């Protein structure tokens, strides 16, 4: 959604975005993301959209420290 809104605002010909995720657990939990951009975009536009994808709210949330506080409900 973030990429679509950005491309619309710039007037770029982004037609569709597909995202595939894979996760691996080891010493660190790693999420691999593959973004496929559809439409006649230039290499520069694609690179800028990747930068924007890395700044979206979901990416920021998952990249930052996460604290889970648990309680028992009555």
CHARMM-style PDB file with segment names, atoms N, HN, CA, C and O in Angstrom:
ATOM      1  N   UNK     1       0.819  -1.178   0.000  1.00  0.00      PROA
ATOM      2  CA  UNK     1       0.000   0.000   0.000  1.00  0.00      PROA
ATOM      3  C   UNK     1       0.877   1.262   0.000  1.00  0.00      PROA
ATOM      4  O   UNK     1       0.584   2.227  -0.706  1.00  0.00      PROA
ATOM      5  N   UNK     2       1.938   1.245   0.786  1.00  0.00      PROA
ATOM      6  HN  UNK     2       2.176   0.461   1.360  1.00  0.00      PROA
ATOM      7  CA  UNK     2       2.838   2.390   0.836  1.00  0.00      PROA
ATOM      8  C   UNK     2       3.462   2.652  -0.534  1.00  0.00      PROA
ATOM      9  O   UNK     2       3.561   3.800  -0.966  1.00  0.00      PROA
ATOM     10  N   UNK     3       3.878   1.589  -1.209  1.00  0.00      PROA
ATOM     11  HN  UNK     3       3.797   0.656  -0.857  1.00  0.00      PROA
ATOM     12  CA  UNK     3       4.491   1.746  -2.525  1.00  0.00      PROA
ATOM     13  C   UNK     3       3.496   2.275  -3.540  1.00  0.00      PROA
ATOM     14  O   UNK     3       3.830   3.145  -4.344  1.00  0.00      PROA
ATOM     15  N   UNK     4       2.285   1.762  -3.509  1.00  0.00      PROA
ATOM     16  HN  UNK     4       2.014   1.055  -2.856  1.00  0.00      PROA
ATOM     17  CA  UNK     4       1.267   2.214  -4.451  1.00  0.00      PROA
ATOM     18  C   UNK     4       0.967   3.703  -4.266  1.00  0.00      PROA
ATOM     19  O   UNK     4       0.887   4.451  -5.241  1.00  0.00      PROA
ATOM     20  N   UNK     5       0.803   4.122  -3.028  1.00  0.00      PROA
ATOM     21  HN  UNK     5       0.867   3.514  -2.237  1.00  0.00      PROA
ATOM     22  CA  UNK     5       0.511   5.527  -2.754  1.00  0.00      PROA
ATOM     23  C   UNK     5       1.660   6.427  -3.203  1.00  0.00      PROA
ATOM     24  O   UNK     5       1.434   7.491  -3.779  1.00  0.00      PROA
ATOM     25  N   UNK     6       2.888   5.996  -2.939  1.00  0.00      PROA
ATOM     26  HN  UNK     6       3.072   5.131  -2.471  1.00  0.00      PROA
ATOM     27  CA  UNK     6       4.047   6.795  -3.340  1.00  0.00      PROA
ATOM     28  C   UNK     6       4.113   6.911  -4.864  1.00  0.00      PROA
ATOM     29  O   UNK     6       4.304   8.003  -5.398  1.00  0.00      PROA
ATOM     30  N   UNK     7       3.954   5.782  -5.562  1.00  0.00      PROA
ATOM     31  HN  UNK     7       3.798   4.895  -5.128  1.00  0.00      PROA
ATOM     32  CA  UNK     7       4.019   5.787  -7.029  1.00  0.00      PROA
ATOM     33  C   UNK     7       2.902   6.646  -7.623  1.00  0.00      PROA
ATOM     34  O   UNK     7       3.135   7.376  -8.586  1.00  0.00      PROA
ATOM     35  N   UNK     8       1.705   6.568  -7.067  1.00  0.00      PROA
ATOM     36  HN  UNK     8       1.516   5.975  -6.285  1.00  0.00      PROA
ATOM     37  CA  UNK     8       0.593   7.394  -7.559  1.00  0.00      PROA
ATOM     38  C   UNK     8       0.918   8.872  -7.406  1.00  0.00      PROA
ATOM     39  O   UNK     8       0.671   9.668  -8.312  1.00  0.00      PROA
ATOM     40  N   UNK     9       1.472   9.233  -6.255  1.00  0.00      PROA
ATOM     41  HN  UNK     9       1.672   8.586  -5.519  1.00  0.00      PROA
ATOM     42  CA  UNK     9       1.801  10.640  -6.005  1.00  0.00      PROA
ATOM     43  C   UNK     9       2.860  11.151  -6.972  1.00  0.00      PROA
ATOM     44  O   UNK     9       2.833  12.312  -7.382  1.00  0.00      PROA
ATOM     45  N   UNK    10       3.801  10.267  -7.337  1.00  0.00      PROA
ATOM     46  HN  UNK    10       3.823   9.324  -7.004  1.00  0.00      PROA
ATOM     47  CA  UNK    10       4.866  10.638  -8.270  1.00  0.00      PROA
ATOM     48  C   UNK    10       4.437  10.525  -9.734  1.00  0.00      PROA
ATOM     49  O   UNK    10       5.137  11.012 -10.621  1.00  0.00      PROA
ATOM     50  N   UNK    11       3.289   9.886  -9.993  1.00  0.00      PROA
ATOM     51  HN  UNK    11       2.719   9.491  -9.272  1.00  0.00      PROA
ATOM     52  CA  UNK    11       2.839   9.684 -11.361  1.00  0.00      PROA
ATOM     53  C   UNK    11       3.599   8.570 -12.073  1.00  0.00      PROA
ATOM     54  O   UNK    11       3.705   8.570 -13.300  1.00  0.00      PROA
ATOM     55  N   UNK    12       4.128   7.619 -11.298  1.00  0.00      PROA
ATOM     56  HN  UNK    12       4.041   7.619 -10.302  1.00  0.00      PROA
ATOM     57  CA  UNK    12       4.899   6.516 -11.867  1.00  0.00      PROA
ATOM     58  C   UNK    12       3.966   5.380 -12.300  1.00  0.00      PROA
ATOM     59  O   UNK    12       2.914   5.185 -11.691  1.00  0.00      PROA
ATOM     60  N   UNK    13       4.338   4.627 -13.345  1.00  0.00      PROA
ATOM     61  HN  UNK    13       5.193   4.786 -13.839  1.00  0.00      PROA
ATOM     62  CA  UNK    13       3.470   3.582 -13.891  1.00  0.00      PROA
ATOM     63  C   UNK    13       3.544   2.246 -13.141  1.00  0.00      PROA
ATOM     64  O   UNK    13       3.766   1.202 -13.755  1.00  0.00      PROA
ATOM     65  N   UNK    14       3.362   2.277 -11.839  1.00  0.00      PROA
ATOM     66  HN  UNK    14       3.182   3.125 -11.340  1.00  0.00      PROA
ATOM     67  CA  UNK    14       3.339   1.048 -11.043  1.00  0.00      PROA
ATOM     68  C   UNK    14       1.957   0.430 -11.177  1.00  0.00      PROA
ATOM     69  O   UNK    14       0.959   1.033 -10.780  1.00  0.00      PROA
ATOM     70  N   UNK    15       1.900  -0.765 -11.734  1.00  0.00      PROA
ATOM     71  HN  UNK    15       2.711  -1.254 -12.056  1.00  0.00      PROA
ATOM     72  CA  UNK    15       0.624  -1.433 -11.979  1.00  0.00      PROA
ATOM     73  C   UNK    15       0.231  -2.382 -10.851  1.00  0.00      PROA
ATOM     74  O   UNK    15      -0.948  -2.504 -10.518  1.00  0.00      PROA
ATOM     75  N   UNK    16       1.220  -3.052 -10.268  1.00  0.00      PROA
ATOM     76  HN  UNK    16       2.177  -2.954 -10.539  1.00  0.00      PROA
ATOM     77  CA  UNK    16       0.937  -4.071  -9.257  1.00  0.00      PROA
ATOM     78  C   UNK    16       2.206  -4.342  -8.469  1.00  0.00      PROA
ATOM     79  O   UNK    16       3.312  -4.166  -8.980  1.00  0.00      PROA
ATOM     80  N   UNK    17       2.043  -4.774  -7.214  1.00  0.00      PROA
ATOM     81  HN  UNK    17       1.145  -4.917  -6.799  1.00  0.00      PROA
ATOM     82  CA  UNK    17       3.170  -5.155  -6.365  1.00  0.00      PROA
ATOM     83  C   UNK    17       2.868  -6.532  -5.780  1.00  0.00      PROA
ATOM     84  O   UNK    17       1.795  -6.751  -5.216  1.00  0.00      PROA
ATOM     85  N   UNK    18       3.809  -7.451  -5.915  1.00  0.00      PROA
ATOM     86  HN  UNK    18       4.680  -7.273  -6.373  1.00  0.00      PROA
ATOM     87  CA  UNK    18       3.714  -8.763  -5.268  1.00  0.00      PROA
ATOM     88  C   UNK    18       4.832  -8.854  -4.239  1.00  0.00      PROA
ATOM     89  O   UNK    18       5.967  -8.462  -4.508  1.00  0.00      PROA
ATOM     90  N   UNK    19       4.507  -9.371  -3.065  1.00  0.00      PROA
ATOM     91  HN  UNK    19       3.584  -9.689  -2.846  1.00  0.00      PROA
ATOM     92  CA  UNK    19       5.505  -9.528  -2.010  1.00  0.00      PROA
ATOM     93  C   UNK    19       5.461 -10.967  -1.521  1.00  0.00      PROA
ATOM     94  O   UNK    19       4.393 -11.493  -1.205  1.00  0.00      PROA
ATOM     95  N   UNK    20       6.621 -11.598  -1.460  1.00  0.00      PROA
ATOM     96  HN  UNK    20       7.489 -11.171  -1.716  1.00  0.00      PROA
ATOM     97  CA  UNK    20       6.745 -12.947  -0.919  1.00  0.00      PROA
ATOM     98  C   UNK    20       7.681 -12.890   0.284  1.00  0.00      PROA
ATOM     99  O   UNK    20       8.732 -12.251   0.241  1.00  0.00      PROA
ATOM    100  N   UNK    21       7.284 -13.563   1.349  1.00  0.00      PROA
ATOM    101  HN  UNK    21       6.429 -14.082   1.384  1.00  0.00      PROA
ATOM    102  CA  UNK    21       8.080 -13.575   2.575  1.00  0.00      PROA
ATOM    103  C   UNK    21       8.489 -14.999   2.917  1.00  0.00      PROA
ATOM    104  O   UNK    21       7.754 -15.953   2.661  1.00  0.00      PROA
ATOM    105  N   UNK    22       9.666 -15.121   3.495  1.00  0.00      PROA
ATOM    106  HN  UNK    22      10.263 -14.346   3.703  1.00  0.00      PROA
ATOM    107  CA  UNK    22      10.135 -16.393   4.040  1.00  0.00      PROA
ATOM    108  C   UNK    22      10.837 -16.062   5.351  1.00  0.00      PROA
ATOM    109  O   UNK    22      11.454 -15.005   5.483  1.00  0.00      PROA
ATOM    110  N   UNK    23      10.742 -16.957   6.306  1.00  0.00      PROA
ATOM    111  HN  UNK    23      10.240 -17.816   6.198  1.00  0.00      PROA
ATOM    112  CA  UNK    23      11.368 -16.715   7.604  1.00  0.00      PROA
ATOM    113  C   UNK    23      12.218 -17.913   7.986  1.00  0.00      PROA
ATOM    114  O   UNK    23      11.865 -19.061   7.714  1.00  0.00      PROA
ATOM    115  N   UNK    24      13.343 -17.623   8.623  1.00  0.00      PROA
ATOM    116  HN  UNK    24      13.630 -16.691   8.844  1.00  0.00      PROA
ATOM    117  CA  UNK    24      14.212 -18.672   9.140  1.00  0.00      PROA
ATOM    118  C   UNK    24      14.563 -18.346  10.580  1.00  0.00      PROA
ATOM    119  O   UNK    24      14.748 -17.187  10.952  1.00  0.00      PROA
ATOM    120  N   UNK    25      14.649 -19.390  11.371  1.00  0.00      PROA
ATOM    121  HN  UNK    25      14.500 -20.331  11.069  1.00  0.00      PROA
ATOM    122  CA  UNK    25      15.045 -19.227  12.773  1.00  0.00      PROA
ATOM    123  C   UNK    25      16.416 -19.846  12.958  1.00  0.00      PROA
ATOM    124  O   UNK    25      16.701 -20.940  12.472  1.00  0.00      PROA
ATOM    125  N   UNK    26      17.222 -19.146  13.642  1.00  0.00      PROA
ATOM    126  HN  UNK    26      16.991 -18.257  14.036  1.00  0.00      PROA
ATOM    127  CA  UNK    26      18.546 -19.611  14.012  1.00  0.00      PROA
ATOM    128  C   UNK    26      18.920 -18.794  15.225  1.00  0.00      PROA
ATOM    129  O   UNK    26      18.096 -18.568  16.110  1.00  0.00      PROA
ATOM    130  N   UNK    27      20.155 -18.352  15.267  1.00  0.00      PROA
ATOM    131  HN  UNK    27      20.825 -18.536  14.547  1.00  0.00      PROA
ATOM    132  CA  UNK    27      20.547 -17.433  16.327  1.00  0.00      PROA
ATOM    133  C   UNK    27      19.718 -16.165  16.252  1.00  0.00      PROA
ATOM    134  O   UNK    27      19.392 -15.549  17.266  1.00  0.00      PROA
ATOM    135  N   UNK    28      19.387 -15.791  15.026  1.00  0.00      PROA
ATOM    136  HN  UNK    28      19.652 -16.291  14.201  1.00  0.00      PROA
ATOM    137  CA  UNK    28      18.565 -14.613  14.765  1.00  0.00      PROA
ATOM    138  C   UNK    28      17.370 -15.025  13.930  1.00  0.00      PROA
ATOM    139  O   UNK    28      17.479 -15.910  13.081  1.00  0.00      PROA
ATOM    140  N   UNK    29      16.252 -14.403  14.159  1.00  0.00      PROA
ATOM    141  HN  UNK    29      16.164 -13.684  14.849  1.00  0.00      PROA
ATOM    142  CA  UNK    29      15.061 -14.621  13.342  1.00  0.00      PROA
ATOM    143  C   UNK    29      15.191 -13.720  12.119  1.00  0.00      PROA
ATOM    144  O   UNK    29      15.280 -12.500  12.255  1.00  0.00      PROA
ATOM    145  N   UNK    30      15.201 -14.313  10.920  1.00  0.00      PROA
ATOM    146  HN  UNK    30      15.129 -15.305  10.809  1.00  0.00      PROA
ATOM    147  CA  UNK    30      15.418 -13.555   9.690  1.00  0.00      PROA
ATOM    148  C   UNK    30      14.189 -13.660   8.801  1.00  0.00      PROA
ATOM    149  O   UNK    30      13.702 -14.755   8.521  1.00  0.00      PROA
ATOM    150  N   UNK    31      13.695 -12.516   8.362  1.00  0.00      PROA
ATOM    151  HN  UNK    31      14.090 -11.626   8.590  1.00  0.00      PROA
ATOM    152  CA  UNK    31      12.598 -12.468   7.399  1.00  0.00      PROA
ATOM    153  C   UNK    31      13.182 -12.011   6.072  1.00  0.00      PROA
ATOM    154  O   UNK    31      13.762 -10.929   5.978  1.00  0.00      PROA
ATOM    155  N   UNK    32      13.026 -12.842   5.047  1.00  0.00      PROA
ATOM    156  HN  UNK    32      12.555 -13.721   5.124  1.00  0.00      PROA
ATOM    157  CA  UNK    32      13.470 -12.487   3.702  1.00  0.00      PROA
ATOM    158  C   UNK    32      12.251 -12.027   2.921  1.00  0.00      PROA
ATOM    159  O   UNK    32      11.213 -12.689   2.928  1.00  0.00      PROA
ATOM    160  N   UNK    33      12.379 -10.902   2.256  1.00  0.00      PROA
ATOM    161  HN  UNK    33      13.223 -10.365   2.251  1.00  0.00      PROA
ATOM    162  CA  UNK    33      11.256 -10.328   1.517  1.00  0.00      PROA
ATOM    163  C   UNK    33      11.664 -10.151   0.061  1.00  0.00      PROA
ATOM    164  O   UNK    33      12.706  -9.566  -0.234  1.00  0.00      PROA
ATOM    165  N   UNK    34      10.841 -10.655  -0.838  1.00  0.00      PROA
ATOM    166  HN  UNK    34       9.994 -11.130  -0.598  1.00  0.00      PROA
ATOM    167  CA  UNK    34      11.069 -10.460  -2.276  1.00  0.00      PROA
ATOM    168  C   UNK    34       9.907  -9.629  -2.804  1.00  0.00      PROA
ATOM    169  O   UNK    34       8.744 -10.019  -2.699  1.00  0.00      PROA
ATOM    170  N   UNK    35      10.245  -8.474  -3.375  1.00  0.00      PROA
ATOM    171  HN  UNK    35      11.190  -8.157  -3.460  1.00  0.00      PROA
ATOM    172  CA  UNK    35       9.244  -7.551  -3.894  1.00  0.00      PROA
ATOM    173  C   UNK    35       9.308  -7.589  -5.417  1.00  0.00      PROA
ATOM    174  O   UNK    35      10.370  -7.384  -6.005  1.00  0.00      PROA
ATOM    175  N   UNK    36       8.181  -7.850  -6.046  1.00  0.00      PROA
ATOM    176  HN  UNK    36       7.318  -8.016  -5.568  1.00  0.00      PROA
ATOM    177  CA  UNK    36       8.108  -7.818  -7.513  1.00  0.00      PROA
ATOM    178  C   UNK    36       7.234  -6.637  -7.909  1.00  0.00      PROA
ATOM    179  O   UNK    36       6.062  -6.555  -7.540  1.00  0.00      PROA
ATOM    180  N   UNK    37       7.835  -5.722  -8.672  1.00  0.00      PROA
ATOM    181  HN  UNK    37       8.786  -5.789  -8.972  1.00  0.00      PROA
ATOM    182  CA  UNK    37       7.134  -4.526  -9.134  1.00  0.00      PROA
ATOM    183  C   UNK    37       6.719  -4.733 -10.580  1.00  0.00      PROA
ATOM    184  O   UNK    37       7.549  -5.086 -11.419  1.00  0.00      PROA
ATOM    185  N   UNK    38       5.447  -4.518 -10.880  1.00  0.00      PROA
ATOM    186  HN  UNK    38       4.774  -4.232 -10.199  1.00  0.00      PROA
ATOM    187  CA  UNK    38       4.923  -4.675 -12.233  1.00  0.00      PROA
ATOM    188  C   UNK    38       4.656  -3.298 -12.829  1.00  0.00      PROA
ATOM    189  O   UNK    38       4.126  -2.410 -12.162  1.00  0.00      PROA
ATOM    190  N   UNK    39       5.025  -3.140 -14.073  1.00  0.00      PROA
ATOM    191  HN  UNK    39       5.455  -3.862 -14.615  1.00  0.00      PROA
ATOM    192  CA  UNK    39       4.811  -1.889 -14.784  1.00  0.00      PROA
ATOM    193  C   UNK    39       6.119  -1.421 -15.395  1.00  0.00      PROA
ATOM    194  O   UNK    39       7.190  -1.874 -14.992  1.00  0.00      PROA
ATOM    195  N   UNK    40       6.042  -0.522 -16.359  1.00  0.00      PROA
ATOM    196  HN  UNK    40       5.172  -0.155 -16.687  1.00  0.00      PROA
ATOM    197  CA  UNK    40       7.237  -0.034 -17.054  1.00  0.00      PROA
ATOM    198  C   UNK    40       8.003   1.008 -16.240  1.00  0.00      PROA
ATOM    199  O   UNK    40       8.022   2.191 -16.579  1.00  0.00      PROA
ATOM    200  N   UNK    41       8.630   0.547 -15.168  1.00  0.00      PROA
ATOM    201  HN  UNK    41       8.615  -0.414 -14.893  1.00  0.00      PROA
ATOM    202  CA  UNK    41       9.384   1.429 -14.274  1.00  0.00      PROA
ATOM    203  C   UNK    41      10.854   1.444 -14.677  1.00  0.00      PROA
ATOM    204  O   UNK    41      11.375   0.451 -15.185  1.00  0.00      PROA
ATOM    205  N   UNK    42      11.513   2.564 -14.452  1.00  0.00      PROA
ATOM    206  HN  UNK    42      11.090   3.370 -14.039  1.00  0.00      PROA
ATOM    207  CA  UNK    42      12.951   2.643 -14.695  1.00  0.00      PROA
ATOM    208  C   UNK    42      13.694   1.989 -13.529  1.00  0.00      PROA
ATOM    209  O   UNK    42      13.116   1.738 -12.471  1.00  0.00      PROA
ATOM    210  N   UNK    43      14.970   1.720 -13.737  1.00  0.00      PROA
ATOM    211  HN  UNK    43      15.440   1.923 -14.596  1.00  0.00      PROA
ATOM    212  CA  UNK    43      15.799   1.152 -12.672  1.00  0.00      PROA
ATOM    213  C   UNK    43      15.854   2.104 -11.474  1.00  0.00      PROA
ATOM    214  O   UNK    43      15.830   1.665 -10.323  1.00  0.00      PROA
ATOM    215  N   UNK    44      15.926   3.390 -11.749  1.00  0.00      PROA
ATOM    216  HN  UNK    44      15.945   3.747 -12.683  1.00  0.00      PROA
ATOM    217  CA  UNK    44      15.964   4.382 -10.667  1.00  0.00      PROA
ATOM    218  C   UNK    44      14.666   4.388  -9.871  1.00  0.00      PROA
ATOM    219  O   UNK    44      14.688   4.497  -8.645  1.00  0.00      PROA
ATOM    220  N   UNK    45      13.534   4.271 -10.562  1.00  0.00      PROA
ATOM    221  HN  UNK    45      13.516   4.182 -11.558  1.00  0.00      PROA
ATOM    222  CA  UNK    45      12.242   4.231  -9.866  1.00  0.00      PROA
ATOM    223  C   UNK    45      12.150   2.981  -8.994  1.00  0.00      PROA
ATOM    224  O   UNK    45      11.653   3.048  -7.870  1.00  0.00      PROA
ATOM    225  N   UNK    46      12.620   1.855  -9.497  1.00  0.00      PROA
ATOM    226  HN  UNK    46      13.024   1.801 -10.410  1.00  0.00      PROA
ATOM    227  CA  UNK    46      12.592   0.613  -8.717  1.00  0.00      PROA
ATOM    228  C   UNK    46      13.448   0.731  -7.465  1.00  0.00      PROA
ATOM    229  O   UNK    46      13.035   0.298  -6.389  1.00  0.00      PROA
ATOM    230  N   UNK    47      14.621   1.306  -7.595  1.00  0.00      PROA
ATOM    231  HN  UNK    47      14.956   1.657  -8.469  1.00  0.00      PROA
ATOM    232  CA  UNK    47      15.479   1.492  -6.428  1.00  0.00      PROA
ATOM    233  C   UNK    47      14.834   2.414  -5.402  1.00  0.00      PROA
ATOM    234  O   UNK    47      14.914   2.163  -4.200  1.00  0.00      PROA
ATOM    235  N   UNK    48      14.199   3.473  -5.872  1.00  0.00      PROA
ATOM    236  HN  UNK    48      14.134   3.677  -6.849  1.00  0.00      PROA
ATOM    237  CA  UNK    48      13.533   4.400  -4.943  1.00  0.00      PROA
ATOM    238  C   UNK    48      12.367   3.706  -4.237  1.00  0.00      PROA
ATOM    239  O   UNK    48      12.141   3.924  -3.047  1.00  0.00      PROA
ATOM    240  N   UNK    49      11.629   2.871  -4.970  1.00  0.00      PROA
ATOM    241  HN  UNK    49      11.813   2.694  -5.937  1.00  0.00      PROA
ATOM    242  CA  UNK    49      10.519   2.146  -4.354  1.00  0.00      PROA
ATOM    243  C   UNK    49      11.019   1.151  -3.306  1.00  0.00      PROA
ATOM    244  O   UNK    49      10.347   0.923  -2.300  1.00  0.00      PROA
ATOM    245  N   UNK    50      12.196   0.557  -3.534  1.00  0.00      PROA
ATOM    246  HN  UNK    50      12.742   0.742  -4.351  1.00  0.00      PROA
ATOM    247  CA  UNK    50      12.787  -0.314  -2.514  1.00  0.00      PROA
ATOM    248  C   UNK    50      13.124   0.485  -1.263  1.00  0.00      PROA
ATOM    249  O   UNK    50      12.887   0.021  -0.147  1.00  0.00      PROA
ATOM    250  N   UNK    51      13.670   1.673  -1.438  1.00  0.00      PROA
ATOM    251  HN  UNK    51      13.862   2.050  -2.344  1.00  0.00      PROA
ATOM    252  CA  UNK    51      13.949   2.542  -0.288  1.00  0.00      PROA
ATOM    253  C   UNK    51      12.671   2.857   0.477  1.00  0.00      PROA
ATOM    254  O   UNK    51      12.651   2.823   1.708  1.00  0.00      PROA
ATOM    255  N   UNK    52      11.608   3.163  -0.253  1.00  0.00      PROA
ATOM    256  HN  UNK    52      11.624   3.191  -1.253  1.00  0.00      PROA
ATOM    257  CA  UNK    52      10.326   3.483   0.377  1.00  0.00      PROA
ATOM    258  C   UNK    52       9.778   2.259   1.112  1.00  0.00      PROA
ATOM    259  O   UNK    52       9.237   2.385   2.210  1.00  0.00      PROA
ATOM    260  N   UNK    53       9.916   1.079   0.512  1.00  0.00      PROA
ATOM    261  HN  UNK    53      10.355   0.977  -0.380  1.00  0.00      PROA
ATOM    262  CA  UNK    53       9.442  -0.155   1.162  1.00  0.00      PROA
ATOM    263  C   UNK    53      10.136  -0.359   2.503  1.00  0.00      PROA
ATOM    264  O   UNK    53       9.524  -0.850   3.452  1.00  0.00      PROA
ATOM    265  N   UNK    54      11.398   0.011   2.584  1.00  0.00      PROA
ATOM    266  HN  UNK    54      11.894   0.410   1.813  1.00  0.00      PROA
ATOM    267  CA  UNK    54      12.146  -0.145   3.831  1.00  0.00      PROA
ATOM    268  C   UNK    54      11.786   0.908   4.874  1.00  0.00      PROA
ATOM    269  O   UNK    54      12.227   0.819   6.020  1.00  0.00      PROA
ATOM    270  N   UNK    55      10.990   1.901   4.489  1.00  0.00      PROA
ATOM    271  HN  UNK    55      10.632   1.973   3.558  1.00  0.00      PROA
ATOM    272  CA  UNK    55      10.561   2.941   5.422  1.00  0.00      PROA
ATOM    273  C   UNK    55       9.084   2.818   5.798  1.00  0.00      PROA
ATOM    274  O   UNK    55       8.572   3.649   6.549  1.00  0.00      PROA
ATOM    275  N   UNK    56       8.402   1.811   5.297  1.00  0.00      PROA
ATOM    276  HN  UNK    56       8.818   1.136   4.687  1.00  0.00      PROA
ATOM    277  CA  UNK    56       6.969   1.690   5.571  1.00  0.00      PROA
ATOM    278  C   UNK    56       6.754   1.345   7.050  1.00  0.00      PROA
ATOM    279  O   UNK    56       7.659   0.813   7.693  1.00  0.00      PROA
ATOM    280  N   UNK    57       5.584   1.637   7.588  1.00  0.00      PROA
ATOM    281  HN  UNK    57       4.849   2.068   7.066  1.00  0.00      PROA
ATOM    282  CA  UNK    57       5.328   1.410   9.017  1.00  0.00      PROA
ATOM    283  C   UNK    57       5.503  -0.048   9.454  1.00  0.00      PROA
ATOM    284  O   UNK    57       5.998  -0.296  10.554  1.00  0.00      PROA
ATOM    285  N   UNK    58       5.115  -1.002   8.632  1.00  0.00      PROA
ATOM    286  HN  UNK    58       4.714  -0.800   7.738  1.00  0.00      PROA
ATOM    287  CA  UNK    58       5.250  -2.415   9.010  1.00  0.00      PROA
ATOM    288  C   UNK    58       6.727  -2.798   9.087  1.00  0.00      PROA
ATOM    289  O   UNK    58       7.149  -3.470  10.029  1.00  0.00      PROA
ATOM    290  N   UNK    59       7.502  -2.376   8.108  1.00  0.00      PROA
ATOM    291  HN  UNK    59       7.160  -1.830   7.343  1.00  0.00      PROA
ATOM    292  CA  UNK    59       8.945  -2.669   8.113  1.00  0.00      PROA
ATOM    293  C   UNK    59       9.606  -2.069   9.349  1.00  0.00      PROA
ATOM    294  O   UNK    59      10.417  -2.723  10.005  1.00  0.00      PROA
ATOM    295  N   UNK    60       9.261  -0.838   9.661  1.00  0.00      PROA
ATOM    296  HN  UNK    60       8.602  -0.306   9.128  1.00  0.00      PROA
ATOM    297  CA  UNK    60       9.845  -0.177  10.834  1.00  0.00      PROA
ATOM    298  C   UNK    60       9.486  -0.918  12.119  1.00  0.00      PROA
ATOM    299  O   UNK    60      10.329  -1.083  13.001  1.00  0.00      PROA
ATOM    300  N   UNK    61       8.239  -1.363  12.223  1.00  0.00      PROA
ATOM    301  HN  UNK    61       7.555  -1.230  11.506  1.00  0.00      PROA
ATOM    302  CA  UNK    61       7.794  -2.085  13.416  1.00  0.00      PROA
ATOM    303  C   UNK    61       8.561  -3.386  13.581  1.00  0.00      PROA
ATOM    304  O   UNK    61       9.035  -3.700  14.673  1.00  0.00      PROA
ATOM    305  N   UNK    62       8.684  -4.144  12.499  1.00  0.00      PROA
ATOM    306  HN  UNK    62       8.299  -3.889  11.611  1.00  0.00      PROA
ATOM    307  CA  UNK    62       9.361  -5.435  12.576  1.00  0.00      PROA
ATOM    308  C   UNK    62      10.873  -5.302  12.712  1.00  0.00      PROA
ATOM    309  O   UNK    62      11.529  -6.228  13.190  1.00  0.00      PROA
ATOM    310  N   UNK    63      11.436  -4.177  12.304  1.00  0.00      PROA
ATOM    311  HN  UNK    63      10.903  -3.425  11.916  1.00  0.00      PROA
ATOM    312  CA  UNK    63      12.875  -3.973  12.385  1.00  0.00      PROA
ATOM    313  C   UNK    63      13.326  -3.457  13.748  1.00  0.00      PROA
ATOM    314  O   UNK    63      14.489  -3.616  14.121  1.00  0.00      PROA
ATOM    315  N   UNK    64      12.424  -2.848  14.481  1.00  0.00      PROA
ATOM    316  HN  UNK    64      11.480  -2.718  14.179  1.00  0.00      PROA
ATOM    317  CA  UNK    64      12.783  -2.257  15.763  1.00  0.00      PROA
ATOM    318  C   UNK    64      12.720  -3.275  16.886  1.00  0.00      PROA
ATOM    319  O   UNK    64      12.284  -4.410  16.692  1.00  0.00      PROA
ATOM    320  N   UNK    65      13.160  -2.854  18.058  1.00  0.00      PROA
ATOM    321  HN  UNK    65      13.514  -1.932  18.215  1.00  0.00      PROA
ATOM    322  CA  UNK    65      13.050  -3.760  19.205  1.00  0.00      PROA
ATOM    323  C   UNK    65      11.579  -4.001  19.536  1.00  0.00      PROA
ATOM    324  O   UNK    65      10.769  -3.074  19.528  1.00  0.00      PROA
ATOM    325  N   UNK    66      11.256  -5.223  19.819  1.00  0.00      PROA
ATOM    326  HN  UNK    66      11.914  -5.976  19.825  1.00  0.00      PROA
ATOM    327  CA  UNK    66       9.885  -5.595  20.158  1.00  0.00      PROA
ATOM    328  C   UNK    66       9.847  -6.104  21.581  1.00  0.00      PROA
ATOM    329  O   UNK    66      10.617  -6.988  21.956  1.00  0.00      PROA
ATOM    330  N   UNK    67       8.956  -5.548  22.365  1.00  0.00      PROA
ATOM    331  HN  UNK    67       8.331  -4.829  22.060  1.00  0.00      PROA
ATOM    332  CA  UNK    67       8.773  -5.961  23.742  1.00  0.00      PROA
ATOM    333  C   UNK    67       7.379  -6.575  23.844  1.00  0.00      PROA
ATOM    334  O   UNK    67       6.394  -5.985  23.400  1.00  0.00      PROA
ATOM    335  N   UNK    68       7.312  -7.749  24.426  1.00  0.00      PROA
ATOM    336  HN  UNK    68       8.113  -8.228  24.787  1.00  0.00      PROA
ATOM    337  CA  UNK    68       6.024  -8.412  24.638  1.00  0.00      PROA
ATOM    338  C   UNK    68       5.796  -8.477  26.143  1.00  0.00      PROA
ATOM    339  O   UNK    68       6.578  -9.076  26.882  1.00  0.00      PROA
ATOM    340  N   UNK    69       4.717  -7.852  26.578  1.00  0.00      PROA
ATOM    341  HN  UNK    69       4.082  -7.366  25.978  1.00  0.00      PROA
ATOM    342  CA  UNK    69       4.349  -7.870  27.991  1.00  0.00      PROA
ATOM    343  C   UNK    69       3.122  -8.750  28.138  1.00  0.00      PROA
ATOM    344  O   UNK    69       2.100  -8.506  27.497  1.00  0.00      PROA
ATOM    345  N   UNK    70       3.215  -9.759  28.968  1.00  0.00      PROA
ATOM    346  HN  UNK    70       4.046  -9.957  29.489  1.00  0.00      PROA
ATOM    347  CA  UNK    70       2.110 -10.704  29.149  1.00  0.00      PROA
ATOM    348  C   UNK    70       1.584 -10.645  30.564  1.00  0.00      PROA
ATOM    349  O   UNK    70       2.348 -10.498  31.518  1.00  0.00      PROA
ATOM    350  N   UNK    71       0.276 -10.761  30.694  1.00  0.00      PROA
ATOM    351  HN  UNK    71      -0.344 -10.881  29.919  1.00  0.00      PROA
ATOM    352  CA  UNK    71      -0.370 -10.843  31.998  1.00  0.00      PROA
ATOM    353  C   UNK    71      -1.437 -11.920  31.942  1.00  0.00      PROA
ATOM    354  O   UNK    71      -1.858 -12.341  30.865  1.00  0.00      PROA
ATOM    355  N   UNK    72      -1.860 -12.350  33.091  1.00  0.00      PROA
ATOM    356  HN  UNK    72      -1.519 -12.008  33.966  1.00  0.00      PROA
ATOM    357  CA  UNK    72      -2.965 -13.315  33.200  1.00  0.00      PROA
ATOM    358  C   UNK    72      -4.215 -12.513  33.479  1.00  0.00      PROA
ATOM    359  O   UNK    72      -4.259 -11.724  34.423  1.00  0.00      PROA
ATOM    360  N   UNK    73      -5.237 -12.716  32.655  1.00  0.00      PROA
ATOM    361  HN  UNK    73      -5.201 -13.357  31.888  1.00  0.00      PROA
ATOM    362  CA  UNK    73      -6.509 -12.005  32.846  1.00  0.00      PROA
ATOM    363  C   UNK    73      -7.324 -12.733  33.915  1.00  0.00      PROA
ATOM    364  O   UNK    73      -7.238 -13.953  34.051  1.00  0.00      PROA
ATOM    365  N   UNK    74      -8.116 -11.969  34.671  1.00  0.00      PROA
ATOM    366  HN  UNK    74      -8.186 -10.977  34.560  1.00  0.00      PROA
ATOM    367  CA  UNK    74      -9.003 -12.555  35.683  1.00  0.00      PROA
ATOM    368  C   UNK    74     -10.174 -13.237  35.036  1.00  0.00      PROA
ATOM    369  OT1 UNK    74     -11.029 -13.788  35.730  1.00  0.00      PROA
TER     370      UNK     74
END
